Amino acid sequence: DSPKYYSRYLPLLYTSVLNQTKRIIDDISKMDELYKVLRLRARPKVMLATTYEQAIDIFEKYKDNILCLISDVTFAKEGEITRDAGFKLVEHVRKQVPDLPIVIQSSNIENEKRAAKQDIKFVFKDTEALLQEIRNFILVNLGFGNFIFKDVDGNKFEVAKNLLEFKEKLKIIPEESISYHAGKNHFSLWLTARGEIEIAKLLAPLKIDDFKSINHLRNHLYDVIEGLMHERTKGKIVSFRENSTWEKSSIAKLSSGALGGKGRGLAFVNSLLYSFDLSELIPKINLRTPRTAIIGIDEFESFLEVNELSPAIYKEKDYLLIKKKFLNANLSDRLIEKMRMLLEQTDKPLAIRSSGLFEDSQMQPFAGVFSTYILPNSHEYLHIRLKQACQAIKLVYASVFSKTSRDYIKAINYKIEEERMAVVIQELVGNAHDEVYYPQISGTAQSYNY
């Protein structure tokens, strides 16, 4: 096409891609940094061809991931301007991807009849609503934006803003909506547009006839998405949000900021255990970390600032008074709510452990310097268990300012002002016998490097 039309189309296409990228960022903000990079690289991209041969090359290279085709009618083919090159291109594409959304745009209104016969969306280039028609095509056919569950008559049932909502909505939408979208390949198209290439490839080849019933199809969709979402979080640090599940295979992060020395070590071990099949090296031994959550150091800094404990707390020497001040201070509402959701998912005893920035470093281990609290987590009322857990977190924070901590930090020529505290929350590993819970092992281990 001419530069005139390129200059009209490309800003619209790139704006649509940018908005879609923002949706992807919102969708993956709780994932680890490597996964964010990989997902953003899978964002939609615009590929421009000026000849029939270029278009064929692009299609053959990317046909498994292509979202749509927008084509002119007349352009170069085999070195000559061909009046129906666009229709020939569509014929080639549809032989391999029958359901691909396609737009034919032309300044010759007569081409609309041929497009209608081939069931192709036609846009008249000289219409004043050109950009609006292209924009509507992108929103409706390319899977950009939210997924709107509808039926064949256009009745709307539910809206999913992200993959998690999409998975949950699958449980409740009517069978006619699933049948309609599956028949149009809308599911894999929407997933592809959000960079969920792996899931889309599993779903794209499937047809309704491959399943005994629509409910079998519904269950398969749910299981595929659930399985891959669980698989990608194994060994990862995952932000804990509303409706999150405290997984055994990943570490739940309850607030932003560094993990502290102990937290870093646990995150590394957890990643190692799920990255390698240790059963090949150690047969019949199943090594796993306990279910773990970490409160990043930003909560500690906010705690001192909001409760106006800093800088006076650095000069206070009476540790009992310090603990009293910390217990009377308030954790953030956001953290308290996440702790409540966490405790709803476990009734096992918990260890509330320190994870200072200096802790577990190679040269200065800080072993036994800061506090750890073991909670039975067995009270019948959730609000009591929540209160106990929050008090333990505050006391771990207070242990930064204990005499033992101050003396140790001074002895290694550090400054107490430089220490920041994260908190590790772990389920105790053990077994219950009658009304008593027995940990598998208890003690302190120390290694030496020779």
PyMOL commands that set and color helices and strands:
alter all, ss='L'
color gray80, all
select helices_A, chain A and resi 3-28+33-41+52-62+85-96+111-117+130-141+163-169+175-183+186-193+197-203+208-210+214-233+260-275+278-280+297-306+312-314+319-328+333-343+382-401+403-411+416-418
alter helices_A, ss='H'
color red, helices_A
select strands_A, chain A and resi 69-72+75-77+80-82+102-106+121-124+147-150+156-160+237-239+251-255+292-295+350-356+372-375+421-427+430-433+436-439
alter strands_A, ss='S'
color yellow, strands_A
deselect
rebuild
show_as cartoon
